[in-house]
Amino acid sequence: MEVGIVAAGGALQGSVLGYGLGVMNKSLEAQTAAMPGKPPMAAQGSFSGPPKVLALNLAVFSAVQGGLTLAIKKYRGGVEDIQGSMMAMFGAGSALSLVGAATGSKTGAMGGEAPTGAVGIATDAVRTGALFSLMNGAFMKIGQMFSGKDSTTDMYYAHGTNMLAALGLEKYEKNFKKGLLTDDCLLLLNDSALQEVRIPPGPRLKILNYVNATRAQMSQMSQQPMSLAIPAQDKPRN
């Protein structure tokens, strides 16, 4: 029951965030298209598109992430750590890819051409889940290294807190919480959102540079074929 409530709350939050982001994207695309010499904005996978599409994508993503996080925590007897968070993010990333395929999206979850066929869709779901999981773990690990803080203090802001710690911007944690910039908002951050929570220009540039570098790395990794080779230590011996 509790997992269902958390998942429903995440879906509601994600849908509102996604719809708002879609409206902002639509307005920005119209402004960009009206500028002389400026080409239309390119699609960016599941984090761009019409308001209704983004609302659905982020509703599914937030619901799966929130529900799985709580379910894994309960299953493990209340333990909440990087491994549990990465497992939840794997499920959320995979769900994001699958909902894109189900709605006939023309691009994959992380950009590029949408996968076709059952094998292609399944491969994209696994790849997207793995990328979200790895990047999520990296956010948390780096934050722990720089701050020495326990990343489980607040499950909904752990990754954002770790990112700020890695950048030396810990004092803006309260701004993130005041603006409800939870972990599922990190890859959606833009200058306008950071201005609204009263973060100064310099720190905004650092945060956006960090997030943009993460987006670029995830997009690049998503274009690479998955290796199915057996690790050397696992190969059968003659």
Backbone as JSON, one array per atom type, in Angstrom:
{
  "sequence": "MEVGIVAAGGALQGSVLGYGLGVMNKSLEAQTAAMPGKPPMAAQGSFSGPPKVLALNLAVFSAVQGGLTLAIKKYRGGVEDIQGSMMAMFGAGSALSLVGAATGSKTGAMGGEAPTGAVGIATDAVRTGALFSLMNGAFMKIGQMFSGKDSTTDMYYAHGTNMLAALGLEKYEKNFKKGLLTDDCLLLLNDSALQEVRIPPGPRLKILNYVNATRAQMSQMSQQPMSLAIPAQDKPRN",
  "N": [[0.83, -1.2, 0.0], [1.87, 1.25, 0.9], [3.99, 1.54, -0.9], [2.56, 1.79, -3.28], [1.25, 4.22, -2.84], [3.4, 6.0, -2.68], [4.41, 5.67, -5.28], [2.24, 6.62, -6.76], [2.2, 9.27, -5.91], [4.68, 10.08, -6.91], [4.16, 9.81, -9.64], [2.23, 11.78, -10.02], [3.67, 14.1, -9.36], [5.71, 13.92, -11.29], [4.22, 14.11, -13.67], [3.15, 16.69, -13.54], [5.52, 18.21, -13.5], [6.62, 17.36, -15.96], [4.69, 18.25, -17.81], [4.82, 21.01, -17.42], [7.48, 21.46, -18.18], [7.32, 20.69, -20.85], [5.67, 22.69, -21.89], [7.36, 24.88, -21.53], [9.48, 24.1, -23.22], [8.19, 24.11, -25.69], [7.56, 26.81, -25.98], [10.14, 27.87, -26.04], [11.15, 26.68, -28.36], [9.55, 27.93, -30.27], [10.38, 30.57, -30.0], [13.07, 30.31, -30.71], [12.88, 29.42, -33.35], [11.9, 31.69, -34.53], [14.0, 33.39, -34.59], [16.44, 34.91, -36.65], [18.5, 32.93, -38.76], [18.7, 30.84, -36.97], [18.45, 27.44, -36.41], [15.74, 25.0, -35.95], [15.23, 23.54, -32.71], [16.8, 20.49, -31.85], [15.51, 17.17, -31.29], [15.61, 15.65, -28.05], [15.33, 13.04, -27.06], [13.56, 11.31, -24.45], [13.28, 13.47, -22.8], [12.28, 15.65, -24.03], [9.76, 17.18, -26.11], [6.17, 17.31, -26.87], [3.93, 18.79, -24.38], [2.07, 16.84, -23.24], [3.27, 14.4, -23.85], [5.73, 14.58, -22.52], [4.75, 14.81, -19.94], [3.63, 12.26, -19.53], [5.94, 10.64, -19.85], [7.63, 11.5, -17.71], [5.95, 11.06, -15.58], [5.74, 8.26, -15.5], [8.46, 7.64, -15.15], [9.06, 8.9, -12.64], [7.21, 7.62, -10.98], [7.98, 4.9, -11.09], [10.62, 5.08, -10.16], [10.28, 6.17, -7.53], [8.53, 4.25, -6.36], [10.0, 1.82, -6.63], [12.32, 2.48, -5.2], [11.38, 2.66, -2.54], [10.27, 0.08, -2.26], [12.54, -1.58, -2.58], [14.03, -0.7, -0.42], [12.41, -1.54, 1.74], [12.42, -4.3, 1.3], [15.05, -4.88, 1.82], [15.23, -4.58, 4.49], [15.11, -1.94, 5.47], [17.5, -0.82, 4.7], [19.2, 1.69, 3.0], [21.01, 2.64, 0.39], [23.72, 3.28, -1.97], [23.66, 1.12, -3.77], [20.99, 0.19, -3.66], [19.65, 2.47, -4.57], [20.69, 2.64, -7.15], [19.62, 0.34, -8.29], [16.9, 0.98, -8.28], [16.95, 3.18, -10.01], [17.76, 1.94, -12.34], [15.46, 0.47, -13.0], [13.69, 2.63, -13.36], [14.86, 4.0, -15.54], [14.69, 2.03, -17.52], [11.92, 1.75, -17.69], [11.28, 4.28, -18.66], [12.35, 4.15, -21.23], [10.78, 2.09, -22.32], [8.18, 3.15, -22.23], [8.42, 5.16, -24.07], [8.77, 3.7, -26.41], [6.3, 2.42, -26.47], [4.56, 4.51, -26.95], [5.2, 5.24, -29.45], [7.39, 6.92, -29.98], [9.69, 8.87, -31.9], [12.33, 9.03, -31.33], [14.97, 7.56, -29.36], [15.17, 6.89, -25.79], [17.4, 8.27, -24.84], [17.96, 9.96, -26.9], [18.78, 10.01, -30.45], [17.97, 7.59, -33.04], [14.83, 5.93, -32.74], [14.45, 2.68, -31.3], [13.67, -0.4, -33.05], [11.54, -3.28, -33.35], [11.26, -6.18, -31.21], [13.66, -7.07, -29.99], [15.35, -4.85, -30.33], [13.96, -2.89, -28.88], [13.98, -4.01, -26.31], [16.74, -4.11, -25.87], [17.39, -1.38, -25.91], [15.97, -0.57, -23.67], [17.32, -1.92, -21.6], [19.87, -0.81, -21.92], [19.36, 1.93, -21.49], [18.4, 1.84, -18.84], [20.71, 0.88, -17.57], [22.51, 2.98, -18.03], [21.27, 5.14, -16.68], [21.37, 4.09, -14.13], [24.16, 3.82, -13.67], [25.06, 6.49, -13.91], [23.61, 7.63, -11.87], [24.69, 6.31, -9.65], [27.28, 7.33, -9.89], [26.9, 10.07, -9.39], [26.19, 9.96, -6.66], [28.43, 8.68, -5.51], [30.59, 10.39, -6.07], [29.73, 12.63, -4.7], [29.82, 11.67, -2.06], [32.57, 11.29, -1.77], [33.56, 13.91, -1.83], [32.13, 15.29, 0.12], [31.81, 13.68, 2.35], [29.46, 13.03, 3.53], [26.56, 11.2, 4.61], [24.75, 9.71, 2.18], [22.15, 8.93, 2.48], [20.53, 10.55, 3.94], [18.4, 12.11, 2.99], [16.28, 10.81, 0.87], [15.09, 11.78, -1.45], [16.54, 13.94, -2.3], [19.15, 13.22, -2.41], [21.01, 12.8, -4.58], [21.15, 15.33, -5.78], [22.16, 16.8, -3.65], [24.67, 15.6, -3.37], [25.79, 16.27, -5.83], [25.97, 19.07, -5.58], [27.76, 19.17, -3.46], [30.03, 18.11, -4.69], [30.64, 20.19, -6.35], [31.29, 22.16, -4.62], [29.22, 23.69, -3.62], [27.54, 23.45, -1.42], [25.97, 25.07, 0.23], [23.71, 25.73, -1.13], [21.86, 23.75, -0.92], [19.49, 24.06, 0.49], [18.1, 25.73, -1.22], [17.5, 24.05, -3.36], [15.76, 22.27, -2.09], [13.72, 23.97, -1.28], [12.7, 24.7, -3.73], [11.71, 22.29, -4.55], [13.34, 20.68, -6.13], [13.9, 17.8, -6.8], [15.68, 14.61, -7.04], [14.91, 13.45, -9.49], [14.73, 15.6, -11.1], [17.17, 16.49, -11.89], [18.47, 16.07, -14.44], [16.9, 17.69, -15.91], [17.34, 20.28, -15.35], [17.53, 23.79, -15.89], [18.55, 27.17, -16.72], [16.51, 28.94, -16.04], [14.99, 27.56, -14.1], [16.85, 27.37, -12.02], [17.24, 30.04, -11.46], [14.76, 30.69, -10.39], [14.84, 29.49, -7.89], [16.55, 31.13, -6.66], [19.39, 30.99, -7.02], [22.61, 32.26, -7.48], [24.26, 33.73, -10.46], [26.97, 32.72, -10.96], [27.21, 30.16, -9.48], [25.03, 28.96, -10.79], [26.0, 28.62, -13.4], [28.04, 26.75, -12.95], [26.57, 24.54, -12.05], [24.9, 24.01, -14.26], [26.81, 23.46, -16.21], [27.89, 21.1, -15.2], [25.62, 19.43, -15.29], [25.02, 19.49, -18.03], [27.33, 18.3, -19.06], [26.99, 15.76, -18.02], [24.62, 14.96, -19.32], [25.58, 14.95, -21.98], [27.5, 12.93, -21.84], [25.92, 10.71, -21.2], [24.31, 10.61, -23.46], [26.22, 10.08, -25.41], [27.17, 7.57, -24.56], [24.88, 6.1, -24.91], [24.77, 5.7, -27.6], [26.64, 3.83, -28.14], [27.29, 0.41, -28.92], [26.12, -2.29, -26.91], [28.26, -4.35, -25.0], [28.53, -7.77, -25.09], [30.37, -9.48, -24.22], [31.95, -12.05, -22.3], [33.21, -11.43, -19.08], [36.73, -11.62, -18.3], [37.37, -13.0, -15.94], [35.2, -14.59, -15.65], [35.13, -16.42, -17.67], [34.84, -19.73, -18.87], [37.09, -22.27, -17.87], [39.43, -24.39, -19.53]],
  "CA": [[0.0, 0.0, 0.0], [2.74, 2.43, 0.99], [4.72, 1.65, -2.17], [1.62, 2.3, -4.27], [1.01, 5.63, -2.56], [4.61, 6.72, -3.08], [4.47, 5.64, -6.73], [1.21, 7.52, -7.27], [2.67, 10.63, -5.67], [5.74, 10.35, -7.88], [3.54, 9.97, -10.96], [1.59, 13.1, -10.05], [4.73, 15.09, -9.4], [6.37, 13.84, -12.59], [3.34, 14.58, -14.74], [3.09, 18.15, -13.45], [6.83, 18.69, -13.93], [6.77, 17.1, -17.38], [3.81, 19.13, -18.58], [5.39, 22.35, -17.35], [8.7, 21.48, -18.99], [6.9, 20.64, -22.24], [5.19, 24.03, -22.26], [8.55, 25.73, -21.65], [10.2, 23.7, -24.43], [7.41, 24.55, -26.85], [7.74, 28.25, -26.09], [11.52, 28.12, -26.43], [11.29, 26.29, -29.76], [8.91, 28.96, -31.08], [11.25, 31.74, -29.97], [14.29, 30.0, -31.45], [12.55, 29.35, -34.77], [11.64, 33.04, -35.02], [15.26, 34.13, -34.65], [17.11, 34.73, -37.96], [19.69, 32.1, -38.8], [18.7, 29.84, -35.91], [17.69, 26.25, -36.8], [14.88, 24.46, -34.9], [15.9, 22.72, -31.7], [16.76, 19.05, -32.13], [14.89, 16.35, -30.26], [16.54, 15.14, -27.06], [14.82, 11.82, -26.45], [12.39, 11.33, -23.59], [13.23, 14.69, -22.01], [11.77, 16.73, -24.86], [8.54, 16.8, -26.81], [4.95, 18.02, -26.47], [3.64, 18.7, -22.94], [1.42, 15.6, -22.82], [4.24, 13.31, -23.96], [6.67, 14.73, -21.41], [4.03, 14.52, -18.69], [3.55, 10.8, -19.42], [7.28, 10.09, -19.65], [8.14, 11.79, -16.36], [5.06, 10.42, -14.61], [6.18, 6.87, -15.42], [9.81, 7.63, -14.58], [9.01, 9.24, -11.22], [6.46, 6.59, -10.26], [8.8, 3.69, -10.98], [11.76, 5.36, -9.3], [9.84, 6.29, -6.15], [8.0, 2.96, -5.89], [11.09, 0.84, -6.51], [13.21, 2.89, -4.1], [10.76, 2.26, -1.28], [10.13, -1.38, -2.23], [13.86, -2.15, -2.34], [14.4, -0.37, 0.96], [11.66, -2.42, 2.64], [12.88, -5.67, 1.09], [16.38, -5.01, 2.41], [15.15, -4.32, 5.93], [15.34, -0.53, 5.79], [18.81, -0.35, 4.21], [19.08, 2.61, 1.87], [22.36, 2.98, 0.01], [23.95, 3.51, -3.4], [23.23, -0.05, -4.54], [19.53, 0.2, -3.76], [19.26, 3.59, -5.42], [21.03, 2.31, -8.53], [18.64, -0.64, -8.77], [15.66, 1.71, -8.55], [17.15, 4.01, -11.19], [17.77, 1.05, -13.5], [14.06, 0.23, -13.34], [13.07, 3.86, -13.87], [15.38, 4.26, -16.87], [14.13, 1.03, -18.43], [10.51, 2.1, -17.88], [11.24, 5.46, -19.52], [12.59, 3.69, -22.6], [9.64, 1.28, -22.78], [7.0, 3.99, -22.46], [8.67, 5.85, -25.33], [8.49, 2.74, -27.49], [4.86, 2.14, -26.48], [3.84, 5.66, -27.48], [5.63, 5.49, -30.83], [8.35, 8.02, -30.06], [10.61, 8.76, -33.03], [13.69, 9.01, -30.82], [15.18, 6.72, -28.2], [15.07, 7.59, -24.51], [18.55, 9.16, -24.67], [18.22, 10.59, -28.18], [19.08, 9.08, -31.53], [16.82, 6.95, -33.68], [14.09, 5.02, -31.88], [14.68, 1.26, -31.62], [12.57, -1.11, -33.68], [11.54, -4.7, -33.08], [11.29, -6.56, -29.8], [15.04, -7.12, -29.51], [15.86, -3.48, -30.27], [13.29, -2.2, -27.78], [14.5, -4.58, -25.06], [18.14, -3.68, -25.73], [17.39, 0.04, -25.56], [15.49, -0.46, -22.28], [18.42, -2.34, -20.72], [20.94, 0.17, -22.04], [18.94, 3.16, -20.81], [18.39, 1.57, -17.41], [22.08, 0.77, -17.09], [23.11, 4.3, -18.04], [20.7, 5.91, -15.57], [21.87, 3.49, -12.89], [25.57, 4.16, -13.52], [25.21, 7.91, -13.66], [23.06, 7.86, -10.54], [25.72, 5.88, -8.7], [28.41, 8.25, -9.97], [26.51, 11.28, -8.66], [26.23, 9.69, -5.23], [29.79, 8.34, -5.09], [31.4, 11.6, -6.11], [29.28, 13.47, -3.6], [30.34, 11.1, -0.82], [34.01, 11.52, -1.73], [33.85, 15.31, -1.58], [31.46, 15.83, 1.3], [31.89, 12.78, 3.5], [28.14, 12.92, 4.13], [25.79, 9.99, 4.36], [23.82, 10.06, 1.1], [20.79, 8.44, 2.74], [19.83, 11.45, 4.85], [17.13, 12.51, 2.38], [16.3, 10.0, -0.34], [14.6, 12.49, -2.64], [17.49, 15.0, -2.66], [20.51, 12.71, -2.18], [21.89, 13.0, -5.73], [21.35, 16.77, -5.92], [23.04, 17.21, -2.56], [26.01, 15.12, -3.71], [26.28, 17.08, -6.94], [26.34, 20.37, -5.04], [28.97, 18.97, -2.67], [31.14, 17.93, -5.62], [30.93, 21.49, -6.94], [31.57, 23.11, -3.55], [28.05, 24.58, -3.51], [26.65, 22.82, -0.44], [25.07, 26.01, 0.9], [22.5, 25.89, -1.92], [20.98, 22.59, -0.73], [18.18, 24.55, 0.93], [17.42, 26.28, -2.39], [16.96, 22.91, -4.1], [14.61, 21.72, -1.36], [12.64, 24.96, -1.32], [12.12, 24.65, -5.07], [11.3, 20.91, -4.84], [14.18, 20.15, -7.2], [14.27, 16.46, -6.36], [16.68, 13.95, -7.88], [14.44, 13.18, -10.83], [14.76, 16.86, -11.86], [18.55, 16.92, -12.16], [18.77, 16.12, -15.87], [15.98, 18.64, -16.54], [17.66, 21.62, -14.86], [17.91, 24.84, -16.82], [18.88, 28.43, -16.04], [15.29, 29.52, -15.5], [14.62, 26.86, -12.86], [17.8, 27.73, -10.98], [16.96, 31.43, -11.08], [13.55, 30.71, -9.57], [15.17, 29.11, -6.51], [17.46, 32.18, -6.16], [20.8, 30.63, -7.06], [23.3, 33.31, -8.23], [24.75, 33.36, -11.79], [28.17, 31.86, -10.95], [26.84, 28.79, -9.14], [24.14, 28.41, -11.83], [26.84, 28.18, -14.52], [28.73, 25.52, -12.55], [25.58, 23.46, -11.99], [24.46, 23.69, -15.62], [27.95, 22.83, -16.89], [27.95, 19.73, -14.68], [24.47, 18.68, -15.8], [25.17, 19.35, -19.48], [28.37, 17.3, -19.3], [26.4, 14.46, -17.73], [23.72, 14.66, -20.43], [26.37, 14.62, -23.17], [28.13, 11.63, -21.63], [24.88, 9.69, -21.28], [23.89, 10.51, -24.86], [27.3, 9.41, -26.14], [27.2, 6.17, -24.17], [23.69, 5.42, -25.42], [24.97, 5.39, -29.01], [27.61, 2.76, -28.25], [26.69, -0.92, -28.79], [26.36, -2.97, -25.65], [29.17, -5.47, -25.1], [28.0, -8.99, -24.51], [31.5, -10.37, -23.97], [32.05, -12.58, -20.94], [34.41, -10.92, -18.43], [37.81, -12.6, -18.3], [37.35, -13.87, -14.77], [34.04, -15.47, -15.69], [35.2, -17.33, -18.8], [35.08, -21.1, -18.45], [38.44, -22.76, -18.05], [39.56, -25.69, -20.19]],
  "C": [[0.88, 1.26, 0.0], [3.51, 2.64, -0.3], [3.83, 2.23, -3.25], [1.35, 3.78, -4.09], [2.2, 6.48, -3.01], [4.71, 6.79, -4.6], [3.45, 6.6, -7.34], [1.6, 8.98, -7.07], [3.76, 11.03, -6.64], [5.18, 10.58, -9.27], [2.9, 11.34, -11.09], [2.63, 14.2, -10.16], [5.42, 15.12, -10.76], [5.52, 14.38, -13.72], [3.24, 16.1, -14.75], [4.39, 18.77, -13.95], [7.0, 18.54, -15.44], [5.93, 18.02, -18.24], [4.37, 20.55, -18.59], [6.64, 22.49, -18.2], [8.35, 21.46, -20.47], [6.41, 21.98, -22.74], [6.37, 24.97, -22.45], [9.33, 25.4, -22.92], [9.51, 24.21, -25.69], [7.59, 26.04, -27.09], [9.14, 28.59, -26.56], [11.76, 27.77, -27.89], [10.7, 27.37, -30.67], [9.78, 30.21, -31.14], [12.5, 31.52, -30.8], [14.02, 29.99, -32.95], [12.35, 30.74, -35.37], [12.91, 33.86, -35.16], [15.95, 33.89, -35.99], [18.37, 33.9, -37.84], [19.77, 31.04, -37.73], [17.86, 28.64, -36.33], [16.79, 25.79, -35.65], [15.68, 23.59, -33.95], [15.74, 21.25, -32.04], [16.12, 18.3, -30.99], [15.95, 15.78, -29.33], [15.96, 13.93, -26.34], [13.62, 12.06, -25.55], [12.28, 12.59, -22.75], [12.86, 15.89, -22.87], [10.51, 16.23, -25.55], [7.35, 17.61, -26.34], [4.67, 17.84, -24.98], [3.04, 17.38, -22.49], [2.39, 14.42, -22.86], [5.23, 13.37, -22.8], [6.0, 14.42, -20.07], [3.93, 13.02, -18.47], [4.9, 10.2, -19.11], [7.76, 10.28, -18.21], [7.23, 11.23, -15.28], [5.47, 8.97, -14.4], [7.54, 6.78, -14.74], [9.77, 7.86, -13.07], [8.28, 8.18, -10.41], [7.3, 5.35, -10.05], [9.97, 3.92, -10.04], [11.34, 5.41, -7.82], [9.35, 4.97, -5.58], [9.08, 1.93, -5.67], [12.04, 1.19, -5.36], [12.67, 2.43, -2.76], [10.65, 0.74, -1.17], [11.46, -2.06, -1.94], [14.31, -1.9, -0.91], [13.69, -1.3, 1.95], [12.15, -3.86, 2.52], [14.22, -5.91, 1.78], [16.39, -4.62, 3.89], [15.46, -2.9, 6.32], [16.68, 0.02, 5.32], [18.59, 0.52, 2.98], [20.47, 3.11, 1.51], [22.48, 3.16, -1.49], [23.42, 2.35, -4.23], [21.72, -0.07, -4.74], [19.03, 1.3, -4.67], [19.55, 3.3, -6.88], [20.06, 1.3, -9.12], [17.32, 0.04, -9.14], [15.78, 2.55, -9.82], [17.23, 3.16, -12.46], [16.33, 0.77, -13.95], [13.39, 1.45, -13.93], [13.55, 4.17, -15.28], [14.81, 3.3, -17.9], [12.67, 1.35, -18.73], [10.37, 3.31, -18.8], [11.43, 5.07, -20.98], [11.37, 2.95, -23.15], [8.4, 2.13, -23.05], [7.17, 4.79, -23.74], [8.37, 4.96, -26.52], [6.99, 2.49, -27.61], [4.06, 3.28, -27.09], [4.29, 6.04, -28.88], [6.57, 6.66, -30.99], [9.32, 7.79, -31.22], [12.07, 8.75, -32.6], [13.78, 8.08, -29.62], [15.15, 7.55, -26.93], [16.21, 8.58, -24.31], [18.92, 9.85, -25.98], [18.58, 9.56, -29.23], [17.8, 8.45, -32.06], [16.15, 5.95, -32.74], [14.34, 3.57, -32.28], [13.46, 0.63, -32.26], [12.68, -2.6, -33.36], [11.69, -5.0, -31.61], [12.69, -6.55, -29.23], [15.61, -5.71, -29.35], [15.26, -2.71, -29.1], [13.82, -2.69, -26.43], [15.94, -4.13, -24.81], [18.22, -2.23, -25.31], [16.95, 0.23, -24.11], [16.6, -0.83, -21.3], [19.53, -1.31, -20.73], [20.58, 1.46, -21.29], [18.93, 2.98, -19.3], [19.79, 1.52, -16.84], [22.76, 2.15, -17.03], [22.59, 5.17, -16.9], [21.26, 5.4, -14.25], [23.32, 3.9, -12.64], [25.77, 5.63, -13.2], [24.68, 8.29, -12.29], [24.08, 7.48, -9.47], [26.92, 6.82, -8.7], [28.13, 9.54, -9.22], [26.69, 11.07, -7.16], [27.66, 9.45, -4.74], [30.68, 9.57, -5.05], [31.04, 12.53, -4.95], [29.81, 12.98, -2.26], [31.83, 11.39, -0.67], [34.34, 12.96, -1.34], [33.27, 15.82, -0.27], [31.61, 14.98, 2.54], [30.56, 12.59, 4.18], [27.49, 11.6, 3.79], [24.7, 10.34, 3.35], [22.39, 9.62, 1.36], [19.99, 9.38, 3.62], [18.49, 11.89, 4.3], [17.07, 11.87, 1.0], [15.89, 10.76, -1.59], [15.57, 13.57, -3.12], [18.94, 14.53, -2.59], [21.44, 13.04, -3.34], [22.18, 14.48, -5.95], [22.31, 17.29, -4.87], [24.48, 16.8, -2.86], [26.61, 15.91, -4.87], [26.76, 18.43, -6.44], [27.63, 20.27, -4.22], [30.19, 18.83, -3.57], [31.58, 19.25, -6.24], [31.3, 22.54, -5.9], [30.45, 24.1, -3.32], [27.04, 24.06, -2.49], [25.63, 23.78, 0.15], [23.77, 26.23, 0.12], [21.56, 24.68, -1.84], [19.57, 23.05, -0.37], [17.38, 25.14, -0.23], [16.78, 25.17, -3.21], [15.71, 22.38, -3.41], [13.44, 22.69, -1.37], [11.93, 24.94, -2.67], [11.65, 23.28, -5.48], [12.06, 20.34, -6.02], [14.75, 18.8, -6.75], [15.21, 15.8, -7.38], [16.21, 13.69, -9.3], [14.35, 14.45, -11.68], [16.16, 17.21, -12.35], [18.86, 17.07, -13.64], [17.88, 17.11, -16.62], [16.32, 20.08, -16.17], [18.01, 22.56, -16.0], [18.09, 26.14, -16.04], [17.65, 29.04, -15.38], [14.91, 28.89, -14.16], [15.55, 27.24, -11.72], [17.63, 29.18, -10.53], [15.77, 31.51, -10.13], [13.82, 30.32, -8.13], [16.3, 30.0, -5.96], [18.91, 31.72, -6.02], [21.52, 31.64, -7.96], [23.89, 32.81, -9.56], [25.95, 32.42, -11.79], [27.87, 30.42, -10.61], [25.91, 28.15, -10.18], [24.97, 27.86, -12.99], [27.55, 26.87, -14.18], [27.78, 24.32, -12.57], [25.19, 23.03, -13.4], [25.58, 23.04, -16.43], [28.07, 21.37, -16.48], [26.83, 18.88, -15.28], [24.59, 18.46, -17.3], [26.24, 18.33, -19.84], [27.84, 15.9, -19.04], [25.45, 14.03, -18.84], [24.5, 14.2, -21.65], [27.01, 13.24, -23.03], [27.12, 10.5, -21.76], [24.43, 9.49, -22.72], [24.94, 9.77, -25.69], [27.34, 7.92, -25.85], [26.01, 5.41, -24.76], [23.84, 5.04, -26.89], [25.94, 4.24, -29.21], [26.93, 1.41, -28.1], [27.06, -1.56, -27.47], [27.29, -4.16, -25.87], [28.6, -6.67, -24.39], [29.12, -9.98, -24.19], [31.52, -10.82, -22.52], [33.3, -12.02, -20.3], [35.45, -12.0, -18.29], [37.74, -13.53, -17.12], [36.2, -14.86, -14.78], [34.09, -16.49, -16.82], [35.5, -18.74, -18.3], [36.49, -21.53, -18.76], [38.44, -24.15, -18.69], [40.18, -26.72, -19.23]]
}
